[in-house]
Each structure stands twice: as structure tokens, then as C-alpha cells.
Amino acid sequence: MPRLLLRVLGRVELSGQQRPLTAQQLSFVALLVTSGPVGRSAIVDALWDGRRISDRRVANLIGDVRSVLGRTHLPEPTDGRYRILGIGTDVDRVRAIGAAAAHRDRDRPDRPSAEDERPVGAGGPVELAELADHLAGMLRGVPFGDLVGRHWTWVDDRPALVFEAEEAVVEATRAVTARLVDAGQPTPAVRLVQAAVACCPDAVELTTDLVGLHLLAGRPRAARLVVEAWEGRIARLGCGPAPDGPRLALRGGQASSGSAVTTRLPR
């Protein structure tokens, strides 16, 4: 049976299940995976905005989800709170890749990824490029993107979920990027950081890194276009002056001192 994975980077979906979930059922699963264990009142507050809902209606939702996932993943509660077991998120996997890349201990056996037992700590040029492309493929869009309907209002009440997802993406991307630059591979690093910027468009450090990587690869025009797009986006949002990291990186002809392009993590 395929492993189940809750994807929240981009459109929220549960991959690996044999039967599709309705929007409300998927929201219930996402609630439990990201915020569980959760009691009945919290479920009603999240999925029905606290309206008076019959016990039967809640029980039907839980029973329908259990029929799809099985009791192994959604067991009967022993303490009045429901929990999902054995289902992780793509953010967990991104975080694991970042931790392995940042460790940089070449004498230690590579740690397997949670997804497919591939090594995530390999240090050779080919392995690093594959790792970067693998990570970039996981960054499908902004965290919890494309949420439609009243069943997802609970996400707005938990801003830490989005913040932590973005933090994991930034840290993993910069850790892998630093290793690629150390290995003299700016091109796969550019692909990775481009995907990360699309996933976390407000992360100034990623945009700054992208500018530095383009300069490192001998593409000053591409670097200028990144800065112009960044400053244009900030202007459209009406957020005041854009943070100057990308512009300083461009003017200096290299990544700023805080960029992963110039940072050397301890070995």
C-alpha cells in the first residue's frame, strides 16, 4: 500500500489514498495531522465555525474518513481526542532534508529520506544536484495554497502553520544551496532557489540568494530581473520600501554577507 502523505506546500492534498476525500474530509485530516490530537469541540469549531452540529453529523464525518484511511491511521480515541497516526507532511520531509544537508558530517552514514529511502546526506556532485532537484519538486507552491470553502477557515486562525512551513523551506533550501555552491554547482542551486522563491515569495533571504547565484553563474541580467520583480511585487503590495538585501547583492556583484552563497557551514 502506498505511503500516505499530506501535502501542504501548494494545493493541500493527501497523496497515496485509494479513495478520494471530500473537501471537508481533507480539511479534517489536515487538522488532525497538523494540530492533533483534537477533541470534538475543536473539530466543530474548525470545520463548522462553532455552529451547533449534531453528534451524529460529526460521527458520520469521522466514520467516513476512517473508512478511507483505516483504523490504523484513525483509531478510536481513548481520551476523547482524535489523532491521525502514520501520516506525515511534505514539510516534515523538507525539514529532514534541510537537517541532513546542514549536518555536513561526511564520516557519518547518510540518513534516509522519509519519502523513498534515498540518501539525503550524500555529498558527491551528482547526488547533490539530484537532491536539489528532489527538494525543488516538493516545493509546489505557497503553504496551504488554493484553499476554498468554509471548511478551511481554521488555517487562518493558525498562522504558525504557514510560518513554520515557510521556515522549513527557507532553512532546507539554504542548507542545500550552500553545499551546492561549495561544490561549484550554481545551476542546480538556481533551480532550487527559484522554486523556493515561488513557494515563499516574501522570504527576502531567498530572493537575495537568487540574485547572488545568478551573479555567481555569470548572469547579471537575470540577477537584475530578480531584483526588479522583487521590488515591483513589494510596491504592488503597498508594504513600503522593499528590503534592500537583493539590491545590495546586485550592487555588490555578489551575495550579501547573510546569503547562503557566501556562508560556509561548519563541517
Contacts in CASP RR format, 6 or more apart in sequence:
PFRMAT RR
TARGET T0000
AUTHOR 0000-0000-0000
METHOD contacts of the structure
MODEL  1
MPRLLLRVLGRVELSGQQRPLTAQQLSFVALLVTSGPVGRSAIVDALWDG
RRISDRRVANLIGDVRSVLGRTHLPEPTDGRYRILGIGTDVDRVRAIGAA
AAHRDRDRPDRPSAEDERPVGAGGPVELAELADHLAGMLRGVPFGDLVGR
HWTWVDDRPALVFEAEEAVVEATRAVTARLVDAGQPTPAVRLVQAAVACC
PDAVELTTDLVGLHLLAGRPRAARLVVEAWEGRIARLGCGPAPDGPRLAL
RGGQASSGSAVTTRLPR
1 18 0 8 1.000
2 15 0 8 1.000
2 16 0 8 1.000
3 16 0 8 1.000
3 115 0 8 1.000
4 14 0 8 1.000
4 15 0 8 1.000
4 16 0 8 1.000
4 17 0 8 1.000
4 69 0 8 1.000
4 73 0 8 1.000
4 86 0 8 1.000
4 87 0 8 1.000
4 88 0 8 1.000
5 14 0 8 1.000
5 15 0 8 1.000
5 16 0 8 1.000
5 87 0 8 1.000
5 88 0 8 1.000
5 89 0 8 1.000
5 90 0 8 1.000
5 93 0 8 1.000
5 115 0 8 1.000
6 12 0 8 1.000
6 13 0 8 1.000
6 14 0 8 1.000
6 29 0 8 1.000
6 30 0 8 1.000
6 33 0 8 1.000
6 34 0 8 1.000
6 87 0 8 1.000
6 88 0 8 1.000
6 89 0 8 1.000
6 90 0 8 1.000
7 13 0 8 1.000
7 14 0 8 1.000
7 15 0 8 1.000
7 89 0 8 1.000
7 90 0 8 1.000
7 140 0 8 1.000
8 30 0 8 1.000
8 34 0 8 1.000
8 89 0 8 1.000
8 90 0 8 1.000
8 91 0 8 1.000
8 143 0 8 1.000
8 144 0 8 1.000
8 161 0 8 1.000
8 165 0 8 1.000
9 90 0 8 1.000
9 91 0 8 1.000
9 94 0 8 1.000
9 138 0 8 1.000
9 139 0 8 1.000
9 140 0 8 1.000
9 141 0 8 1.000
9 142 0 8 1.000
9 143 0 8 1.000
9 165 0 8 1.000
9 169 0 8 1.000
9 199 0 8 1.000
10 140 0 8 1.000
10 141 0 8 1.000
10 142 0 8 1.000
10 143 0 8 1.000
10 144 0 8 1.000
10 145 0 8 1.000
10 146 0 8 1.000
10 199 0 8 1.000
11 140 0 8 1.000
11 141 0 8 1.000
11 145 0 8 1.000
11 146 0 8 1.000
12 26 0 8 1.000
12 30 0 8 1.000
12 144 0 8 1.000
12 145 0 8 1.000
12 146 0 8 1.000
12 147 0 8 1.000
12 152 0 8 1.000
13 26 0 8 1.000
14 21 0 8 1.000
14 26 0 8 1.000
14 29 0 8 1.000
14 87 0 8 1.000
17 68 0 8 1.000
17 69 0 8 1.000
18 68 0 8 1.000
19 68 0 8 1.000
21 29 0 8 1.000
21 65 0 8 1.000
21 68 0 8 1.000
23 148 0 8 1.000
23 149 0 8 1.000
23 151 0 8 1.000
23 152 0 8 1.000
24 47 0 8 1.000
24 61 0 8 1.000
24 151 0 8 1.000
25 61 0 8 1.000
25 64 0 8 1.000
25 65 0 8 1.000
25 68 0 8 1.000
27 46 0 8 1.000
27 47 0 8 1.000
27 151 0 8 1.000
27 152 0 8 1.000
27 154 0 8 1.000
28 43 0 8 1.000
28 47 0 8 1.000
28 61 0 8 1.000
28 62 0 8 1.000
28 65 0 8 1.000
29 65 0 8 1.000
29 69 0 8 1.000
29 84 0 8 1.000
29 87 0 8 1.000
31 38 0 8 1.000
31 43 0 8 1.000
31 46 0 8 1.000
31 47 0 8 1.000
31 154 0 8 1.000
32 38 0 8 1.000
32 74 0 8 1.000
32 82 0 8 1.000
32 83 0 8 1.000
32 84 0 8 1.000
33 84 0 8 1.000
33 87 0 8 1.000
33 88 0 8 1.000
33 89 0 8 1.000
34 89 0 8 1.000
34 158 0 8 1.000
34 161 0 8 1.000
35 154 0 8 1.000
35 158 0 8 1.000
35 161 0 8 1.000
36 81 0 8 1.000
36 82 0 8 1.000
36 83 0 8 1.000
36 84 0 8 1.000
37 77 0 8 1.000
37 79 0 8 1.000
37 81 0 8 1.000
37 82 0 8 1.000
37 83 0 8 1.000
38 46 0 8 1.000
38 81 0 8 1.000
38 82 0 8 1.000
38 83 0 8 1.000
39 77 0 8 1.000
39 80 0 8 1.000
39 81 0 8 1.000
39 82 0 8 1.000
40 55 0 8 1.000
40 58 0 8 1.000
40 80 0 8 1.000
40 82 0 8 1.000
43 58 0 8 1.000
43 61 0 8 1.000
43 82 0 8 1.000
44 50 0 8 1.000
44 51 0 8 1.000
44 53 0 8 1.000
44 58 0 8 1.000
45 154 0 8 1.000
46 153 0 8 1.000
46 154 0 8 1.000
47 61 0 8 1.000
47 151 0 8 1.000
47 154 0 8 1.000
49 150 0 8 1.000
49 153 0 8 1.000
62 74 0 8 1.000
62 82 0 8 1.000
65 74 0 8 1.000
66 74 0 8 1.000
69 84 0 8 1.000
69 87 0 8 1.000
72 85 0 8 1.000
72 86 0 8 1.000
73 84 0 8 1.000
73 85 0 8 1.000
73 86 0 8 1.000
73 87 0 8 1.000
74 82 0 8 1.000
74 83 0 8 1.000
74 84 0 8 1.000
74 85 0 8 1.000
75 83 0 8 1.000
75 85 0 8 1.000
77 83 0 8 1.000
88 114 0 8 1.000
90 138 0 8 1.000
91 143 0 8 1.000
91 164 0 8 1.000
91 165 0 8 1.000
91 168 0 8 1.000
91 169 0 8 1.000
92 114 0 8 1.000
93 113 0 8 1.000
93 114 0 8 1.000
93 115 0 8 1.000
93 138 0 8 1.000
94 135 0 8 1.000
94 138 0 8 1.000
94 139 0 8 1.000
94 168 0 8 1.000
94 169 0 8 1.000
94 172 0 8 1.000
95 168 0 8 1.000
95 171 0 8 1.000
95 172 0 8 1.000
96 111 0 8 1.000
96 113 0 8 1.000
96 114 0 8 1.000
96 120 0 8 1.000
97 113 0 8 1.000
97 120 0 8 1.000
97 131 0 8 1.000
97 134 0 8 1.000
97 135 0 8 1.000
97 172 0 8 1.000
97 176 0 8 1.000
98 120 0 8 1.000
98 168 0 8 1.000
98 171 0 8 1.000
98 172 0 8 1.000
98 175 0 8 1.000
98 176 0 8 1.000
99 175 0 8 1.000
100 110 0 8 1.000
100 111 0 8 1.000
100 113 0 8 1.000
100 120 0 8 1.000
100 121 0 8 1.000
101 120 0 8 1.000
101 121 0 8 1.000
101 131 0 8 1.000
101 172 0 8 1.000
101 175 0 8 1.000
101 176 0 8 1.000
101 178 0 8 1.000
101 179 0 8 1.000
102 171 0 8 1.000
102 175 0 8 1.000
102 265 0 8 1.000
103 121 0 8 1.000
104 179 0 8 1.000
104 265 0 8 1.000
104 266 0 8 1.000
104 267 0 8 1.000
105 267 0 8 1.000
106 123 0 8 1.000
106 267 0 8 1.000
110 119 0 8 1.000
110 120 0 8 1.000
110 121 0 8 1.000
110 122 0 8 1.000
111 119 0 8 1.000
111 120 0 8 1.000
111 121 0 8 1.000
112 118 0 8 1.000
112 119 0 8 1.000
112 120 0 8 1.000
113 119 0 8 1.000
113 120 0 8 1.000
113 134 0 8 1.000
118 134 0 8 1.000
119 127 0 8 1.000
120 131 0 8 1.000
121 127 0 8 1.000
121 131 0 8 1.000
122 128 0 8 1.000
122 131 0 8 1.000
123 179 0 8 1.000
123 183 0 8 1.000
124 183 0 8 1.000
125 183 0 8 1.000
125 185 0 8 1.000
128 176 0 8 1.000
128 179 0 8 1.000
128 180 0 8 1.000
128 183 0 8 1.000
128 185 0 8 1.000
128 188 0 8 1.000
129 180 0 8 1.000
129 185 0 8 1.000
129 188 0 8 1.000
131 176 0 8 1.000
132 176 0 8 1.000
132 177 0 8 1.000
132 180 0 8 1.000
132 188 0 8 1.000
132 189 0 8 1.000
132 191 0 8 1.000
132 192 0 8 1.000
133 188 0 8 1.000
133 191 0 8 1.000
133 192 0 8 1.000
135 172 0 8 1.000
135 173 0 8 1.000
135 176 0 8 1.000
135 192 0 8 1.000
135 195 0 8 1.000
136 191 0 8 1.000
136 192 0 8 1.000
136 194 0 8 1.000
136 195 0 8 1.000
136 196 0 8 1.000
137 195 0 8 1.000
139 169 0 8 1.000
139 173 0 8 1.000
139 195 0 8 1.000
139 196 0 8 1.000
139 198 0 8 1.000
139 199 0 8 1.000
140 199 0 8 1.000
141 198 0 8 1.000
141 199 0 8 1.000
142 199 0 8 1.000
142 200 0 8 1.000
142 201 0 8 1.000
143 161 0 8 1.000
143 162 0 8 1.000
143 165 0 8 1.000
143 166 0 8 1.000
143 169 0 8 1.000
143 199 0 8 1.000
144 152 0 8 1.000
144 155 0 8 1.000
144 161 0 8 1.000
144 162 0 8 1.000
144 165 0 8 1.000
147 155 0 8 1.000
155 161 0 8 1.000
155 162 0 8 1.000
166 199 0 8 1.000
166 200 0 8 1.000
166 202 0 8 1.000
166 203 0 8 1.000
169 196 0 8 1.000
169 199 0 8 1.000
169 200 0 8 1.000
169 203 0 8 1.000
170 196 0 8 1.000
170 200 0 8 1.000
170 203 0 8 1.000
170 205 0 8 1.000
170 206 0 8 1.000
173 192 0 8 1.000
173 193 0 8 1.000
173 196 0 8 1.000
173 206 0 8 1.000
173 209 0 8 1.000
173 260 0 8 1.000
174 205 0 8 1.000
174 206 0 8 1.000
174 209 0 8 1.000
174 260 0 8 1.000
174 263 0 8 1.000
175 260 0 8 1.000
175 265 0 8 1.000
176 189 0 8 1.000
176 192 0 8 1.000
177 189 0 8 1.000
177 192 0 8 1.000
177 193 0 8 1.000
177 209 0 8 1.000
177 213 0 8 1.000
177 260 0 8 1.000
177 261 0 8 1.000
178 260 0 8 1.000
178 261 0 8 1.000
178 263 0 8 1.000
178 264 0 8 1.000
178 265 0 8 1.000
179 265 0 8 1.000
180 186 0 8 1.000
180 188 0 8 1.000
180 189 0 8 1.000
180 192 0 8 1.000
181 189 0 8 1.000
181 213 0 8 1.000
181 216 0 8 1.000
181 260 0 8 1.000
181 261 0 8 1.000
182 264 0 8 1.000
186 213 0 8 1.000
186 216 0 8 1.000
186 217 0 8 1.000
187 217 0 8 1.000
189 213 0 8 1.000
190 210 0 8 1.000
190 213 0 8 1.000
190 214 0 8 1.000
190 217 0 8 1.000
193 206 0 8 1.000
193 209 0 8 1.000
193 210 0 8 1.000
193 213 0 8 1.000
194 210 0 8 1.000
196 203 0 8 1.000
196 206 0 8 1.000
197 203 0 8 1.000
197 206 0 8 1.000
197 207 0 8 1.000
197 210 0 8 1.000
200 206 0 8 1.000
201 233 0 8 1.000
204 230 0 8 1.000
204 243 0 8 1.000
204 245 0 8 1.000
204 246 0 8 1.000
205 258 0 8 1.000
205 259 0 8 1.000
205 260 0 8 1.000
207 226 0 8 1.000
207 227 0 8 1.000
207 230 0 8 1.000
207 245 0 8 1.000
207 246 0 8 1.000
208 245 0 8 1.000
208 246 0 8 1.000
208 248 0 8 1.000
208 249 0 8 1.000
208 255 0 8 1.000
208 256 0 8 1.000
208 258 0 8 1.000
208 259 0 8 1.000
209 255 0 8 1.000
209 259 0 8 1.000
209 260 0 8 1.000
209 261 0 8 1.000
210 223 0 8 1.000
210 226 0 8 1.000
210 246 0 8 1.000
211 223 0 8 1.000
211 226 0 8 1.000
211 227 0 8 1.000
211 246 0 8 1.000
211 249 0 8 1.000
211 250 0 8 1.000
211 255 0 8 1.000
212 223 0 8 1.000
212 249 0 8 1.000
212 253 0 8 1.000
212 254 0 8 1.000
212 255 0 8 1.000
212 259 0 8 1.000
212 261 0 8 1.000
213 255 0 8 1.000
213 261 0 8 1.000
214 220 0 8 1.000
214 222 0 8 1.000
214 223 0 8 1.000
214 226 0 8 1.000
215 223 0 8 1.000
215 249 0 8 1.000
215 250 0 8 1.000
215 253 0 8 1.000
215 254 0 8 1.000
215 255 0 8 1.000
216 254 0 8 1.000
216 255 0 8 1.000
216 261 0 8 1.000
220 253 0 8 1.000
223 249 0 8 1.000
223 250 0 8 1.000
224 250 0 8 1.000
226 246 0 8 1.000
227 246 0 8 1.000
227 247 0 8 1.000
227 249 0 8 1.000
227 250 0 8 1.000
230 242 0 8 1.000
230 246 0 8 1.000
231 242 0 8 1.000
231 246 0 8 1.000
231 247 0 8 1.000
232 242 0 8 1.000
234 240 0 8 1.000
234 241 0 8 1.000
234 242 0 8 1.000
234 243 0 8 1.000
235 242 0 8 1.000
245 256 0 8 1.000
248 256 0 8 1.000
249 255 0 8 1.000
249 256 0 8 1.000
249 259 0 8 1.000
254 261 0 8 1.000
254 262 0 8 1.000
255 261 0 8 1.000
255 262 0 8 1.000
256 262 0 8 1.000
END
